[in-house]
């Protein structure tokens, strides 16, 4: 009996020891398994920002920047297109300015040339602080045939030539050149009965108005054609600078930024632009200009 009791006690101790030593092995396994399960939470967190990015980024960034940017482009394209342009620096179609009455597609007077193409090189951008340093006039018919030409350097009488790096005129080159007063009669002679042509003609108009008034000539308005406006109506280009327009018609400027070089370039493309635009009209007819030519000696570069 004592043996049985002893064996029972030993068996109970064995089972107790087995349970005691086996539970630590199982317990750590469960504790280590728990962190591994927590990796799913990091995956969920990682996927959560991704969903937010795909959901909100297009709404917050894609539509908002695109619409404002697209809108100004269309507006600027229509505002600065070949149809129209505004501001005191640019002549408007059909406008009566200080000296010129500008061509348009509708109007009162149907004129068909000849055309006196004018270009100026100046010591600055605005009179009276700036003066004319060089003038060239090339007179042609509608087909581009040359009828007359005139070019000369002009003594500004104030000793200022401005940006030599742009126009290439140095003060020493003007020694012996006539004054504007000397050549004003010859200018009037060439533009009598002609349509004055210039690229961005407002610039030429401002200087000629001032200089002719200073020389004592108070003139009626003269018919004029701005090739800046004409180019915008007849050819699509990225911009309408003279060299861009000339290149657009497969021509090139020889001696750019000289008065004669620029008028010759315009004379090459004017007939084609006139063919494309069709009949033009002017707000005024040819006035009678004074005859005031005096002898002088022109001086060229």
C-alpha positions, 0 to 999 in steps of 0.5 A: 500500500505504501508503495502504491502511494509512493508511486502515485506521489512520484507520478503526480510530481512528474506531471507537475514538473512536466507542466511546469517546464513545458509552459515556459516553452509554449508561452514565449512562442505565443508572445513572439507570434503576437509581434509578427501579427502586428506587421499587418498593422504596418501594412495597413498603415502603408496602404492607407497613405497610398489610398489617400494619395490616389484619392486626394492628389488628383482632386487637389493638384490636377484640376486646380492648376490645369484650369487656371493655366489653360485659361490665361493662355487662351485669353492671351492668344485671343488678345494678342492674336493677329486680329487686334492689339491695343495701347498707345504704342501701336497704331489701330486699323482705321485710326487717325493719329498725329500725322497718319490715317491708318489703313483698314478693311473698311473705310472711305477712301480706296487708295492703291499706292504708290507706297513710301516705305520709311524707316528711322534710326534714332538716339532713343525711343521718344522725342523730344528727348531723342532725335532722328539719326538716319532716315531711309525712304524707298518708294515702290508701286503695288507690284514692288517696282522701285520708283525712288529712294532716299537715305541719309544720316542726320545730325541731331544737333545735340551730340547724342547718338544713344545706343550705338550697339543697337544702330551702329551709328557713332557720333563721328559718323555724323560730321558733315551730315545734314540736319532734319530741317535740311532734309525735310523738304525732300521727305515731303517730296517723296511722300506726296501722293504716297501711302506711307508704310512703316513697321510699327508705324506709331514709332515713325509717326511720333518722330516725324510729327515732332521733327516736321513741326520743329522744321515749321511744317504743320501738315494734314494727315497722310494715308499710312499702312502699318506692316505690323498690323498687316502682318498680323492679318496675313500670316501666323507667326510666334511674334511680329518683329520685323525680322520674324515677319521677313523670315516668315515670307522666306526673305531676309534682312540685309544690314539689319538695324540700318534704315535702308536695310529695313525698308528694302526688306519691307519692300520685298514682302509688302506686295505679297501681304497686299495680295493676301489682304485684298483691298484696303481703305483709308480714313483720309485721302492724299493731302497736298503737302508743301514744296520746301526742298532745299539743296543739301548733301546727303551722307550715308554710312 
